[in-house]
Amino acid sequence: MTEISAAMVKELREATNVGMMECKKALQETGGDKAKAIQWLRERGLAIAEKKAGRAVKSGLIAADTFDGGRVGAMVEVNCETDFVARNANFQRFVRELLLKARDSDGDLTAALAPEVAAKVAEIGENIVFRRHLRMASQGAGAVGAYVHLGGKIGVLVELGCQQAATTAQPAFAELLRDLTLHIAACAPAALDRASVPAATAATERAIYAKQVEGKPAQIIEKIVAGKMEKFYRQVCLTEQGFVKDPDISVAALLEKTGKDLGDRLTIRRYARFVLGE
């Protein structure tokens, strides 16, 4: 039998905010496997709080912007050791320079930019890591929107598509694109729609919900699980989330309404959300 150390219990408690005794029991039941222990706790309906974002956040900046009239968007994350450097104008200019490099390349820039990063490390005197980057070019009629939140701690790119190129020049289209970036930053959708949710993820959620009501009649279990899955999809799917500025209307309904007002059909083709240190 796997020995459950105090450190293992402490780590699980920090990840779940569940009591020490429950954490120890979960680890004992799952042979010390942290991931399985978290699922074991969830199956028993114990409240699990998300980790505080600050524990995962490293110093640095996320930068995002659009170019070529919204036809192209780019986003980068560059890490450093301290907030002091992250607020430094020299470091911020460097991050902007790297963003412009990302604008012009679909490939992995890490190796190509290593000499520039090394030179900046020597100049600033603090370790710097060019952590990740993304270029998003519009795939047909439409535009890309960009937004940076919390002074560079969250960044968003989203591509909003339409069928008529002239639609992108309408103020309502630009407003919707901006609102979508704000929504994604605030609501952190895990997937674009139900089809984008991995089958394994959906199956795991369904199994957890079924375990929570184990012992009830089969038809009751199925009804309860179906209801919980509907709630799950509304929480994690961008198109099904309540719009951040008006939770009574879903993002999908907002797209449909704005599209009708503009005489076009609007779709979210893709999006990306970076969180510093995630």
Beta strands, then each sheet from edge to edge (+ up, - down):
strand 1: 60-67
strand 2: 72-80
strand 3: 128-137
strand 4: 142-149
strand 5: 154-161
strand 6: 242-243
strand 7: 246-250
strand 8: 267-275
sheet 1: 1+ 2- 3+
sheet 2: 4+ 5- 8+
sheet 3: 6+ 7-
end
